[in-house]
Amino acid sequence: MRSLLAVWLIALFSLIPSDLSAARPPSYASQNGMPITVEEYWQLVRNTRDAILPMVSKPVSDIRGELEGLAEKWEQVGAVELADHTVVQIEPAYFTAELRADPPRLDRLGNLLNTLLLAHEKYPQNLFTLEDIDPLKEILARPEFQWEESQPIVMPDWLDRILNWLDQLANRFFNTTLSYGRIPLIVTAVLLFLLSLFFVSRGLSRSLVREAQLEGEGSESDDLLTSQGAFKRAEDLSGHGDYRNAIRYLYLSSLLVLDEQGVMRYDRSRTNREYLRSISSRPELAAPLRDVIEVFDRVWYGFQTVDEKTYKSYVEHVEELREKKE
């Protein structure tokens, strides 16, 4: 992974030829304010990389001491002189911070220096010029890359007339509102409120009628049923294709069989959640009863469609509950 230091230094020095003259000895530091050469700079990078590689097998205390010495060397590098005698200022704070990291991160330092040296050696190998763009111009001139400018969408006359009419109607309404004050807005709001109230009341009345029908379907004779009687009635109803009511009587049969065995008390005023809570100490019965109740709720209260396959599956759940009790 290239670090910020690697990218910065590559941009500055990768264009420098590798055969620069080394007129002065490699001091790796600015002495008396004099910058080091580019060759000295890259030699310092190599020496730092070579010094870090064998540190893996050394004690941590020795590693820290050697890294501190390398950091001090890098702190003395303040400028680099290019081939044209241009002096570039160097800020090694990022790299010295990596050298002084606690705990030492030798792998990160090695990767950083290797990436920097590899980029310096390989870049730039190929320099692109404007002539290299000519093949691209030929490719873009092919027919598949040509297109016509999109034409604006023209609306049909009838749609345009409708939109104009709506626009005129809206302008007329707002002009009337401005002429007569807030009265038209108040009248419109009252009408909308009355219309909403009508639909809400109609939906509520339908819900009440449906609840009344459901209550009526649970006749007084249900209290006189036994588990076997409810099961037999379910079989009769399913034979006539009335699977919804058949599931209801299978549900009653499941509750009645538990009542007859003294496991829980059947009471029409109790909720399904109360039934499940009353046998929570019997998980072998609570699990199959929960399946029976969930299917019944979806079919009876959720009006889920029931076919013969769904009904037979429900019968298996009820039989499982009866067998566990027995």
Salt bridges, closest charged atoms under 4 A:
ASP50 OD1 - ARG49 NE 2.90
GLU66 OE2 - LYS58 NZ 2.80
GLU68 OE1 - ARG100 NE 3.01
GLU75 OE2 - ARG100 NH1 2.60
GLU81 OE1 - ARG24 NH2 3.48
GLU81 OE2 - HIS85 ND1 2.96
GLU98 OE1 - ARG105 NH2 3.16
GLU98 OE1 - ARG108 NE 2.91
ASP102 OD1 - ARG64 NH2 2.67
GLU217 OE1 - ARG244 NH1 3.88
ASP222 OD2 - ARG248 NH2 2.45
ASP223 OD2 - ARG268 NH1 3.97
ASP236 OD1 - LYS232 NZ 3.04
ASP267 OD2 - ARG265 NH1 3.02
GLU284 OE2 - ARG282 NE 2.71
GLU308 OE2 - LYS312 NZ 3.21
